[in-house]
Amino acid sequence: MSSPPSPLIENYMREAGFWHVATIGRVCKLDSKLINALIKRWRPKTHTFHLPCGECTITLKDVQLQLGLLVDGSALTGSVQSVDRGAVCYDILGVIPDNIYGG
């Protein structure tokens, strides 16, 4: 069993709709043998699992369905103290978007 996330960030995680993911290790029983088997079959160069039946990859849709994450909408980032929002976006995303919302 994993320890719960810090109470200092719980409200932020709830507000972001991410709290259920933070508690996933306490709700689901993780099978370490299955995880180890998948790790051995993972190929980082192609981002795929090499299985006896062929190659398999994990898509963003798979993650959305399994973890209940939102994949639409604005990106969520941490608090940043900077006047130049474009520079911050470039550091995080590698691009400067046309529209930057938030403060």
All heavy atoms as an XYZ file, in Angstrom:
789
protein
N       0.835     -1.186      0.000
C       0.000      0.000      0.000
C       0.874      1.241      0.000
O       1.825      1.340      0.755
C      -0.879      0.010      1.245
C      -1.909     -1.093      1.291
S      -3.120     -0.835      0.023
C      -4.583     -0.878      0.957
N       0.518      2.186     -0.825
C       1.267      3.430     -0.866
C       0.711      4.400      0.154
O      -0.428      4.302      0.584
C       1.202      4.031     -2.269
O      -0.131      4.355     -2.579
N       1.552      5.346      0.550
C       1.107      6.344      1.514
C       0.258      7.395      0.808
O       0.429      7.645     -0.385
C       2.317      6.992      2.185
O       3.100      7.635      1.227
N      -0.668      8.022      1.535
C      -1.518      9.027      0.898
C      -0.721     10.268      0.530
O       0.295     10.564      1.152
C      -2.559      9.338      1.977
C      -1.916      8.956      3.263
C      -0.972      7.828      2.940
N      -1.172     11.004     -0.470
C      -0.502     12.251     -0.828
C      -0.559     13.239      0.342
O      -1.439     13.154      1.190
C      -1.306     12.779     -2.012
C      -2.051     11.600     -2.528
C      -2.264     10.692     -1.364
N       0.341     14.169      0.358
C       0.411     15.161      1.417
C      -0.891     15.952      1.517
O      -1.447     16.364      0.500
C       1.565     16.122      1.146
O       1.486     17.239      2.009
N      -1.376     16.190      2.744
C      -2.583     17.007      2.915
C      -2.404     18.428      2.379
O      -3.381     19.101      2.063
C      -2.797     17.037      4.425
C      -1.972     15.940      4.986
C      -0.879     15.659      4.008
N      -1.166     18.882      2.251
C      -0.903     20.228      1.745
C      -1.329     20.404      0.292
O      -1.645     21.512     -0.142
C       0.579     20.573      1.889
C       1.129     20.592      3.310
C       2.642     20.759      3.287
C       0.475     21.706      4.114
N      -1.332     19.315     -0.465
C      -1.686     19.426     -1.888
C      -3.039     18.810     -2.223
O      -3.486     18.905     -3.358
C      -0.597     18.787     -2.776
C      -0.475     17.284     -2.488
C       0.731     19.489     -2.604
C       0.350     16.550     -3.501
N      -3.704     18.225     -1.239
C      -4.960     17.526     -1.512
C      -5.996     18.442     -2.157
O      -6.623     18.076     -3.156
C      -5.536     16.927     -0.232
C      -6.844     16.199     -0.467
C      -7.390     15.521      0.776
O      -6.636     15.306      1.748
O      -8.583     15.200      0.747
N      -6.198     19.652     -1.635
C      -7.210     20.553     -2.202
C      -6.883     20.924     -3.640
O      -7.776     21.025     -4.479
C      -7.358     21.806     -1.341
C      -8.063     21.508     -0.043
O      -8.822     20.546      0.054
N      -7.819     22.322      0.965
N      -5.597     21.141     -3.928
C      -5.198     21.469     -5.300
C      -5.490     20.305     -6.242
O      -5.960     20.501     -7.363
C      -3.712     21.821     -5.367
C      -3.349     23.059     -4.592
C      -2.600     22.981     -3.429
C      -3.766     24.320     -5.021
C      -2.265     24.113     -2.705
C      -3.438     25.461     -4.312
C      -2.692     25.359     -3.155
O      -2.370     26.483     -2.447
N      -5.198     19.092     -5.777
C      -5.438     17.917     -6.616
C      -6.931     17.690     -6.833
O      -7.341     17.316     -7.927
C      -4.770     16.695     -6.001
C      -3.254     16.818     -5.994
S      -2.440     15.388     -5.314
C      -2.567     14.262     -6.666
N      -7.719     17.931     -5.809
C      -9.170     17.796     -5.963
C      -9.702     18.837     -6.955
O     -10.528     18.521     -7.798
C      -9.866     17.945     -4.614
C      -9.708     16.732     -3.722
C     -10.527     16.897     -2.446
N     -10.257     15.850     -1.500
C     -10.804     14.633     -1.536
N     -11.639     14.317     -2.499
N     -10.499     13.745     -0.620
N      -9.226     20.068     -6.828
C      -9.666     21.145     -7.713
C      -9.304     20.846     -9.170
O     -10.055     21.160    -10.089
C      -9.019     22.463     -7.278
C      -9.505     23.663     -8.055
C      -8.880     24.952     -7.560
O      -8.679     25.097     -6.338
O      -8.577     25.795     -8.411
N      -8.158     20.214     -9.382
C      -7.707     19.885    -10.732
C      -8.367     18.616    -11.267
O      -8.177     18.256    -12.426
C      -6.188     19.728    -10.744
N      -9.164     17.931    -10.422
C      -9.799     16.695    -10.856
C      -8.832     15.532    -10.941
O      -9.024     14.600    -11.708
N      -7.779     15.571    -10.123
C      -6.712     14.574    -10.189
C      -6.618     13.730     -8.913
O      -5.778     12.868     -8.803
C      -5.387     15.310    -10.427
C      -4.330     14.478    -11.086
C      -4.446     14.106    -12.407
C      -3.208     14.085    -10.388
C      -3.478     13.339    -13.023
C      -2.228     13.322    -10.985
C      -2.369     12.952    -12.309
N      -7.487     13.987     -7.947
C      -7.383     13.317     -6.649
C      -7.527     11.799     -6.763
O      -6.796     11.047     -6.126
C      -8.415     13.873     -5.669
C      -8.353     13.208     -4.342
C      -9.279     12.379     -3.795
C      -7.285     13.268     -3.393
N      -8.856     11.934     -2.583
C      -7.640     12.473     -2.302
C      -6.066     13.927     -3.365
C      -6.821     12.315     -1.194
C      -5.259     13.767     -2.258
C      -5.639     12.974     -1.196
N      -8.455     11.323     -7.569
C      -8.670      9.877     -7.681
C      -7.431      9.159     -8.219
O      -7.175      8.020     -7.879
C      -9.897      9.574     -8.544
C      -9.759     10.009     -9.959
N      -9.812     11.330    -10.350
C      -9.551      9.302    -11.096
C      -9.654     11.404    -11.646
N      -9.488     10.198    -12.126
N      -6.637      9.833     -9.040
C      -5.416      9.219     -9.557
C      -4.367      9.120     -8.455
O      -3.634      8.147     -8.362
C      -4.878     10.018    -10.761
C      -3.569      9.436    -11.260
C      -5.909     10.028    -11.877
N      -4.318     10.131     -7.589
C      -3.349     10.129     -6.491
C      -3.625      9.008     -5.499
O      -2.712      8.533     -4.826
C      -3.375     11.475     -5.771
N      -4.844      8.547     -5.436
C      -5.204      7.498     -4.476
C      -5.297      6.123     -5.130
O      -5.677      5.164     -4.470
C      -6.553      7.839     -3.817
O      -7.562      7.918     -4.818
C      -6.475      9.150     -3.053
N      -4.911      6.005     -6.374
C      -5.090      4.754     -7.112
C      -4.342      3.569     -6.490
O      -4.827      2.455     -6.489
C      -4.717      4.941     -8.598
C      -5.673      4.157     -9.461
C      -3.316      4.504     -8.910
C      -5.619      4.522    -10.905
N      -3.173      3.806     -5.953
C      -2.399      2.716     -5.350
C      -3.023      2.167     -4.088
O      -2.765      1.043     -3.681
N      -3.881      2.950     -3.455
C      -4.541      2.481     -2.237
C      -5.850      1.784     -2.548
O      -6.346      1.020     -1.747
C      -4.779      3.658     -1.290
C      -3.466      4.237     -0.791
C      -3.672      5.363      0.168
N      -4.298      6.478     -0.533
C      -5.052      7.387      0.058
N      -5.272      7.321      1.337
N      -5.569      8.367     -0.640
N      -6.419      2.055     -3.706
C      -7.708      1.479     -4.075
C      -7.524      0.169     -4.832
O      -8.207     -0.806     -4.583
C      -8.517      2.481     -4.928
C      -9.813      1.874     -5.382
C      -8.772      3.749     -4.136
N      -6.581      0.136     -5.765
C      -6.340     -1.038     -6.603
C      -5.184     -1.855     -6.046
O      -4.204     -1.303     -5.573
C      -5.985     -0.612     -8.022
S      -7.229      0.371     -8.820
N      -5.314     -3.168     -6.148
C      -4.197     -4.028     -5.784
C      -3.336     -4.195     -7.025
O      -3.807     -4.649     -8.057
C      -4.702     -5.382     -5.303
C      -3.574     -6.299     -4.862
C      -4.114     -7.534     -4.225
C      -3.093     -8.511     -3.758
N      -1.734     -8.339     -4.045
N      -2.080     -3.772     -6.920
C      -1.170     -3.867     -8.060
C      -0.477     -5.225     -8.050
O      -0.023     -5.696     -7.012
C      -0.138     -2.740     -7.992
C      -0.720     -1.325     -7.989
C       0.394     -0.308     -7.829
C      -1.511     -1.061     -9.242
N      -0.408     -5.867     -9.189
C       0.218     -7.173     -9.327
C       1.672     -6.967     -9.766
O       1.945     -6.690    -10.937
C      -0.549     -7.999    -10.351
C      -0.042     -9.426    -10.461
O       1.096     -9.703    -10.032
O      -0.796    -10.257    -10.985
N       2.597     -7.100     -8.830
C       4.006     -6.819     -9.127
C       4.581     -7.764    -10.182
O       5.422     -7.361    -10.976
C       4.847     -6.862     -7.856
O       4.779     -8.136     -7.264
N       4.135     -9.023    -10.228
C       4.638     -9.962    -11.238
C       4.196     -9.544    -12.642
O       4.966     -9.612    -13.591
C       4.173    -11.381    -10.931
C       4.837    -11.968     -9.705
C       4.385    -13.378     -9.446
C       5.067    -13.911     -8.196
N       4.634    -15.257     -7.875
N       2.959     -9.085    -12.754
C       2.468     -8.615    -14.046
C       3.217     -7.353    -14.468
O       3.628     -7.225    -15.623
C       0.969     -8.325    -13.978
C       0.341     -7.712    -15.222
C       0.491     -8.633    -16.424
C      -1.114     -7.392    -14.974
N       3.419     -6.439    -13.553
C       4.144     -5.202    -13.863
C       5.568     -5.520    -14.302
O       6.072     -4.971    -15.285
C       4.120     -4.243    -12.657
C       2.686     -3.747    -12.436
C       5.079     -3.077    -12.871
C       2.473     -2.994    -11.162
N       6.244     -6.430    -13.603
C       7.609     -6.825    -13.987
C       7.641     -7.472    -15.368
O       8.559     -7.235    -16.151
C       8.213     -7.763    -12.945
C       8.641     -7.037    -11.698
O       8.975     -5.857    -11.738
N       8.631     -7.736    -10.582
N       6.642     -8.300    -15.680
C       6.586     -8.933    -17.001
C       6.417     -7.881    -18.095
O       7.055     -7.966    -19.151
C       5.438     -9.940    -17.047
N       5.584     -6.885    -17.839
C       5.395     -5.823    -18.828
C       6.656     -4.981    -18.978
O       7.008     -4.570    -20.088
C       4.202     -4.945    -18.451
C       2.833     -5.596    -18.641
C       1.743     -4.727    -18.045
C       2.568     -5.884    -20.104
N       7.339     -4.712    -17.888
C       8.583     -3.933    -17.946
C       9.612     -4.638    -18.823
O      10.298     -4.010    -19.631
C       9.142     -3.680    -16.524
C       8.262     -2.673    -15.790
C      10.587     -3.192    -16.581
C       8.573     -2.525    -14.321
N       9.705     -5.956    -18.698
C      10.677     -6.714    -19.493
C      10.340     -6.685    -20.984
O      11.222     -6.822    -21.827
C      10.742     -8.160    -19.007
C      11.406     -8.278    -17.649
C      11.427     -9.713    -17.166
C      12.034     -9.767    -15.776
N      12.003    -11.108    -15.216
N       9.080     -6.500    -21.319
C       8.656     -6.494    -22.714
C       8.577     -5.087    -23.314
O       8.267     -4.925    -24.481
C       7.311     -7.194    -22.859
C       7.428     -8.676    -22.536
C       6.119     -9.380    -22.783
N       6.238    -10.807    -22.599
C       6.660    -11.659    -23.523
N       7.029    -11.224    -24.696
N       6.710    -12.940    -23.277
N       8.827     -4.047    -22.510
C       8.760     -2.660    -22.987
C       9.996     -2.307    -23.786
O      11.121     -2.601    -23.397
C       8.627     -1.713    -21.792
C       8.546     -0.271    -22.174
C       9.497      0.673    -21.973
C       7.457      0.402    -22.799
N       9.066      1.891    -22.437
C       7.823      1.754    -22.953
C       6.202     -0.015    -23.258
C       6.984      2.694    -23.540
C       5.374      0.922    -23.839
C       5.754      2.255    -23.967
N       9.809     -1.690    -24.932
C      10.909     -1.233    -25.786
C      10.867      0.290    -25.853
O      10.021      0.870    -26.545
C      10.787     -1.821    -27.191
C      10.810     -3.345    -27.229
C      12.127     -3.905    -26.691
N      12.169     -5.347    -26.737
C      11.888     -6.148    -25.718
N      11.551     -5.642    -24.562
N      11.975     -7.447    -25.846
N      11.766      0.978    -25.119
C      11.717      2.439    -25.059
C      11.936      3.139    -26.401
O      11.408      4.219    -26.624
C      12.818      2.815    -24.079
C      13.435      1.573    -23.593
C      12.800      0.413    -24.290
N      12.701      2.523    -27.298
C      12.959      3.179    -28.587
C      11.696      3.314    -29.421
O      11.533      4.279    -30.156
C      14.021      2.413    -29.378
C      15.411      2.585    -28.828
C      16.432      1.906    -29.701
C      17.821      2.101    -29.123
N      18.850      1.466    -29.931
N      10.790      2.348    -29.311
C       9.560      2.379    -30.107
C       8.325      2.678    -29.259
O       7.239      2.810    -29.806
C       9.348      1.034    -30.823
O       9.295     -0.011    -29.835
C      10.449      0.752    -31.815
N       8.492      2.773    -27.950
C       7.379      3.008    -27.020
C       6.281      1.967    -27.187
O       5.096      2.291    -27.249
C       6.811      4.417    -27.187
C       7.813      5.490    -26.940
N       8.276      5.791    -25.685
C       8.472      6.308    -27.791
C       9.164      6.765    -25.765
N       9.317      7.085    -27.040
N       6.691      0.710    -27.285
C       5.733     -0.381    -27.443
C       6.114     -1.540    -26.544
O       7.248     -1.670    -26.098
C       5.698     -0.894    -28.901
O       7.006     -1.330    -29.267
C       5.204      0.153    -29.873
N       5.113     -2.393    -26.304
C       5.359     -3.673    -25.649
C       5.501     -4.711    -26.752
O       4.722     -4.727    -27.699
C       4.182     -4.071    -24.745
C       4.019     -3.204    -23.535
C       3.062     -2.214    -23.494
C       4.838     -3.383    -22.431
C       2.906     -1.421    -22.372
C       4.692     -2.594    -21.311
C       3.724     -1.609    -21.277
N       6.501     -5.581    -26.638
C       6.666     -6.679    -27.591
C       6.110     -7.938    -26.933
O       6.720     -8.507    -26.032
C       8.139     -6.852    -27.974
C       8.612     -5.779    -28.885
N       8.942     -6.014    -30.195
C       8.761     -4.455    -28.707
C       9.298     -4.885    -30.772
N       9.200     -3.918    -29.884
N       4.944     -8.350    -27.391
C       4.234     -9.493    -26.833
C       4.267    -10.650    -27.824
O       4.522    -10.441    -29.015
C       2.784     -9.101    -26.522
C       2.608     -7.884    -25.616
C       1.143     -7.485    -25.543
C       3.154     -8.150    -24.235
N       3.997    -11.880    -27.366
C       3.980    -13.019    -28.290
C       2.989    -12.838    -29.445
O       3.209    -13.357    -30.535
C       3.556    -14.194    -27.403
C       3.970    -13.794    -26.031
C       3.809    -12.299    -25.975
N       1.922    -12.084    -29.236
C       0.919    -11.888    -30.291
C       1.236    -10.693    -31.184
O       0.517    -10.413    -32.133
C      -0.458    -11.712    -29.671
S      -0.574    -10.309    -28.559
N       2.302     -9.953    -30.884
C       2.678     -8.794    -31.689
C       3.026     -7.603    -30.817
O       3.216     -7.730    -29.613
N       3.105     -6.437    -31.447
C       3.437     -5.220    -30.710
C       2.179     -4.562    -30.176
O       1.118     -4.639    -30.780
C       4.188     -4.237    -31.606
C       5.564     -4.698    -31.978
C       6.317     -3.654    -32.783
O       5.779     -2.567    -33.011
O       7.447     -3.953    -33.180
N       2.313     -3.908    -29.059
C       1.195     -3.239    -28.424
C       1.704     -1.945    -27.802
O       2.803     -1.907    -27.250
C       0.607     -4.152    -27.354
S      -0.683     -3.397    -26.367
N       0.930     -0.885    -27.884
C       1.315      0.370    -27.270
C       0.181      0.886    -26.405
O      -0.964      0.445    -26.537
C       1.716      1.409    -28.332
O       2.302      2.519    -27.680
C       0.530      1.868    -29.147
N       0.481      1.805    -25.525
C      -0.525      2.422    -24.669
C      -0.814      3.800    -25.243
O       0.097      4.598    -25.440
C      -0.019      2.540    -23.226
C       0.258      1.155    -22.656
C      -1.032      3.283    -22.370
C       0.921      1.174    -21.309
N      -2.070      4.060    -25.519
C      -2.455      5.349    -26.087
C      -2.992      6.270    -24.999
O      -3.310      5.833    -23.887
C      -3.537      5.168    -27.160
O      -4.730      4.682    -26.530
C      -3.084      4.207    -28.248
N      -3.109      7.537    -25.333
C      -3.694      8.495    -24.406
C      -5.130      8.101    -24.061
O      -5.571      8.248    -22.926
C      -3.657      9.894    -25.020
C      -4.141     11.043    -24.154
C      -3.356     11.131    -22.854
C      -4.032     12.347    -24.914
N      -5.847      7.551    -25.015
C      -7.220      7.090    -24.770
C      -7.230      5.956    -23.747
O      -8.111      5.902    -22.877
C      -7.853      6.642    -26.090
C      -9.296      6.254    -25.978
C     -10.157      7.459    -25.752
C     -11.631      7.095    -25.821
N     -12.483      8.226    -25.500
N      -6.249      5.044    -23.810
C      -6.144      3.964    -22.831
C      -5.965      4.525    -21.419
O      -6.599      4.075    -20.471
C      -4.958      3.045    -23.146
C      -5.111      2.304    -24.453
O      -6.257      1.996    -24.836
O      -4.086      2.041    -25.099
N      -5.078      5.500    -21.297
C      -4.822      6.119    -19.995
C      -6.078      6.820    -19.498
O      -6.444      6.713    -18.331
C      -3.631      7.106    -20.079
C      -3.454      7.860    -18.783
C      -2.361      6.356    -20.443
N      -6.770      7.512    -20.398
C      -8.002      8.197    -20.023
C      -9.033      7.205    -19.477
O      -9.651      7.440    -18.440
C      -8.585      8.941    -21.220
C      -9.915      9.602    -20.917
C     -10.634     10.093    -22.153
O     -10.315      9.710    -23.274
N     -11.604     10.954    -21.966
N      -9.219      6.091    -20.164
C     -10.208      5.101    -19.749
C      -9.831      4.417    -18.443
O     -10.671      4.192    -17.578
C     -10.402      4.060    -20.851
C     -11.061      4.570    -22.127
C     -11.013      3.502    -23.212
C     -12.496      4.999    -21.852
N      -8.549      4.077    -18.282
C      -8.109      3.367    -17.087
C      -8.086      4.243    -15.836
O      -8.443      3.796    -14.760
C      -6.715      2.764    -17.305
C      -6.683      1.646    -18.304
C      -7.411      0.418    -17.810
O      -7.338      0.057    -16.655
N      -8.135     -0.234    -18.703
N      -7.633      5.490    -15.981
C      -7.456      6.359    -14.820
C      -8.547      7.406    -14.668
O      -8.586      8.114    -13.666
C      -6.089      7.059    -14.887
C      -4.877      6.136    -14.945
C      -3.608      6.959    -15.008
C      -4.858      5.196    -13.753
N      -9.414      7.520    -15.658
C     -10.468      8.513    -15.582
C      -9.967      9.937    -15.697
O     -10.556     10.859    -15.148
N      -8.859     10.117    -16.401
C      -8.287     11.450    -16.556
C      -8.991     12.216    -17.666
O      -9.468     11.640    -18.631
C      -6.801     11.352    -16.914
C      -5.886     10.791    -15.857
C      -4.481     10.658    -16.411
C      -5.872     11.676    -14.638
N      -9.012     13.529    -17.518
C      -9.513     14.376    -18.592
C      -8.373     14.620    -19.569
O      -7.271     14.954    -19.164
C     -10.002     15.702    -18.022
C     -11.150     15.625    -17.027
C     -11.432     17.000    -16.447
C     -12.387     15.073    -17.696
N      -8.628     14.448    -20.851
C      -7.584     14.684    -21.845
C      -7.942     15.853    -22.749
O      -7.194     16.193    -23.647
C      -7.296     13.416    -22.692
C      -6.706     12.329    -21.845
C      -8.549     12.943    -23.398
N      -9.068     16.467    -22.501
C      -9.486     17.647    -23.254
C      -9.371     18.863    -22.346
O      -9.454     18.755    -21.132
C     -10.937     17.517    -23.726
C     -11.120     16.365    -24.696
O     -10.180     16.086    -25.445
O     -12.198     15.756    -24.681
N      -9.182     20.014    -22.935
C      -9.140     21.239    -22.150
C      -7.737     21.789    -22.030
O      -6.812     21.367    -22.721
N      -7.614     22.753    -21.149
C      -6.339     23.431    -20.972
C      -5.345     22.562    -20.216
O      -5.735     21.722    -19.401
C      -6.548     24.733    -20.197
O      -7.442     25.572    -20.878
N      -4.063     22.790    -20.490
C      -3.009     22.079    -19.772
C      -2.919     22.629    -18.354
O      -3.142     23.811    -18.116
C      -1.668     22.272    -20.477
N      -2.596     21.772    -17.412
C      -2.455     22.162    -16.018
C      -0.982     22.168    -15.667
O      -0.286     21.173    -15.841
C      -3.209     21.169    -15.123
C      -3.123     21.399    -13.638
C      -3.854     22.691    -13.284
C      -3.719     20.239    -12.893
N      -0.487     23.301    -15.211
C       0.909     23.406    -14.812
C       0.982     23.954    -13.403
O      -0.014     24.409    -12.852
C       1.705     24.342    -15.746
O       1.156     25.654    -15.638
C       1.637     23.888    -17.188
N       2.150     23.920    -12.833
C       2.347     24.451    -11.496
C       2.412     25.963    -11.495
O       2.350     26.625    -12.524
N       2.540     26.509    -10.314
C       2.638     27.952    -10.165
C       4.007     28.422    -10.638
O       5.026     27.819    -10.325
C       2.447     28.316     -8.690
O       2.619     29.693     -8.503
N       4.010     29.498    -11.409
C       5.255     30.026    -11.954
C       5.303     31.527    -11.683
O       4.318     32.227    -11.905
C       5.332     29.775    -13.480
C       6.576     30.393    -14.065
C       5.275     28.293    -13.777
N       6.427     31.996    -11.204
C       6.613     33.420    -10.964
C       7.466     33.983    -12.087
O       8.676     33.900    -12.047
C       7.295     33.648     -9.602
C       6.548     33.073     -8.425
C       5.185     33.719     -8.220
O       5.015     34.899     -8.454
N       4.217     32.920     -7.821
N       6.811     34.535    -13.120
C       7.533     35.081    -14.252
C       6.652     36.098    -14.966
O       5.446     35.928    -15.059
C       7.931     33.974    -15.227
O       8.529     34.532    -16.370
N       7.266     37.136    -15.470
C       6.546     38.141    -16.236
C       6.362     37.668    -17.678
O       5.352     37.935    -18.305
C       7.316     39.488    -16.209
C       6.607     40.535    -17.028
C       7.502     39.956    -14.772
N       7.308     36.913    -18.185
C       7.293     36.466    -19.580
C       6.642     35.083    -19.686
O       7.311     34.054    -19.601
C       8.718     36.448    -20.123
C       8.760     36.172    -21.611
O       7.698     35.926    -22.221
O       9.878     36.207    -22.163
N       5.325     35.057    -19.872
C       4.597     33.784    -19.959
C       5.013     32.974    -21.181
O       5.002     31.757    -21.163
C       3.103     34.039    -19.977
C       2.600     34.598    -18.666
C       1.096     34.643    -18.668
N       0.633     35.225    -17.429
C      -0.243     36.199    -17.346
N      -0.781     36.692    -18.436
N      -0.612     36.663    -16.179
N       5.368     33.664    -22.266
C       5.815     32.965    -23.466
C       7.071     32.158    -23.211
O       7.195     31.018    -23.665
N       8.000     32.725    -22.446
C       9.244     32.012    -22.114
C       8.959     30.792    -21.245
O       9.560     29.730    -21.424
C      10.221     32.948    -21.416
N       8.013     30.932    -20.315
C       7.643     29.803    -19.458
C       7.036     28.689    -20.310
O       7.384     27.515    -20.157
C       6.667     30.248    -18.354
C       6.148     29.046    -17.579
C       7.341     31.244    -17.414
N       6.129     29.041    -21.224
C       5.526     28.040    -22.106
C       6.589     27.354    -22.954
O       6.554     26.138    -23.140
C       4.480     28.677    -23.007
S       2.959     29.092    -22.155
N       7.528     28.125    -23.449
C       8.592     27.539    -24.264
C       9.433     26.558    -23.442
O       9.782     25.477    -23.920
C       9.477     28.618    -24.881
C      10.464     28.048    -25.859
C      10.054     27.711    -27.141
C      11.782     27.801    -25.488
C      10.942     27.154    -28.039
C      12.671     27.248    -26.381
C      12.253     26.925    -27.657
O      13.130     26.360    -28.545
N       9.739     26.897    -22.199
C      10.523     26.009    -21.329
C       9.784     24.707    -21.057
O      10.381     23.636    -21.025
C      10.838     26.695    -19.994
C      11.879     27.789    -20.134
O      12.574     27.829    -21.167
O      11.990     28.611    -19.200
N       8.467     24.798    -20.852
C       7.686     23.607    -20.496
C       7.280     22.797    -21.725
O       7.390     21.579    -21.745
C       6.428     24.014    -19.693
C       6.838     24.628    -18.348
C       5.509     22.822    -19.461
C       5.690     25.245    -17.584
N       6.785     23.497    -22.769
C       6.200     22.823    -23.917
C       7.080     22.768    -25.156
O       6.840     21.988    -26.064
C       4.875     23.512    -24.298
C       3.823     23.616    -23.193
C       2.674     24.491    -23.658
C       3.342     22.239    -22.803
N       8.081     23.663    -25.216
C       8.929     23.712    -26.390
C       8.371     24.581    -27.503
O       8.946     24.658    -28.586
N       7.218     25.200    -27.259
C       6.607     26.110    -28.228
C       5.963     27.271    -27.469
O       5.695     27.172    -26.285
C       5.517     25.424    -29.090
C       6.099     24.337    -29.954
C       4.405     24.881    -28.235
N       5.718     28.338    -28.193
C       4.986     29.462    -27.612
C       3.624     29.508    -28.288
O       3.525     29.788    -29.481
C       5.739     30.788    -27.818
C       7.114     30.724    -27.169
C       4.932     31.946    -27.244
C       7.995     31.934    -27.443
N       2.533     29.195    -27.550
C       1.206     29.189    -28.162
C       0.742     30.596    -28.528
O       1.222     31.584    -27.994
C       0.313     28.586    -27.067
C       1.081     28.656    -25.814
C       2.520     28.795    -26.160
N      -0.216     30.669    -29.466
C      -0.768     31.960    -29.885
C      -1.552     32.619    -28.750
O      -1.510     33.835    -28.580
C      -1.701     31.784    -31.091
C      -0.931     31.315    -32.316
O       0.281     31.632    -32.424
O      -1.515     30.631    -33.156
N      -2.278     31.822    -27.985
C      -3.089     32.345    -26.885
C      -2.625     31.736    -25.573
O      -2.539     30.509    -25.458
C      -4.567     32.013    -27.084
C      -5.120     32.634    -28.343
O      -4.776     33.753    -28.687
N      -5.968     31.892    -29.043
N      -2.332     32.570    -24.606
C      -1.942     32.089    -23.281
C      -2.954     32.619    -22.296
O      -3.148     33.816    -22.173
C      -0.521     32.569    -22.905
C       0.495     32.065    -23.914
C      -0.168     32.107    -21.505
C       1.900     32.612    -23.695
N      -3.641     31.695    -21.597
C      -4.650     32.084    -20.630
C      -4.125     31.826    -19.223
O      -3.291     30.966    -19.006
C      -5.927     31.241    -20.815
C      -6.492     31.344    -22.202
C      -6.323     30.321    -23.116
C      -7.196     32.473    -22.602
C      -6.846     30.399    -24.397
C      -7.714     32.577    -23.874
C      -7.544     31.531    -24.760
O      -8.045     31.625    -26.020
N      -4.650     32.525    -18.265
C      -4.307     32.284    -16.873
C      -3.390     33.355    -16.337
O      -3.081     34.342    -16.991
N      -3.001     33.162    -15.109
C      -2.153     34.173    -14.474
C      -1.090     33.540    -13.650
O      -0.954     32.349    -13.593
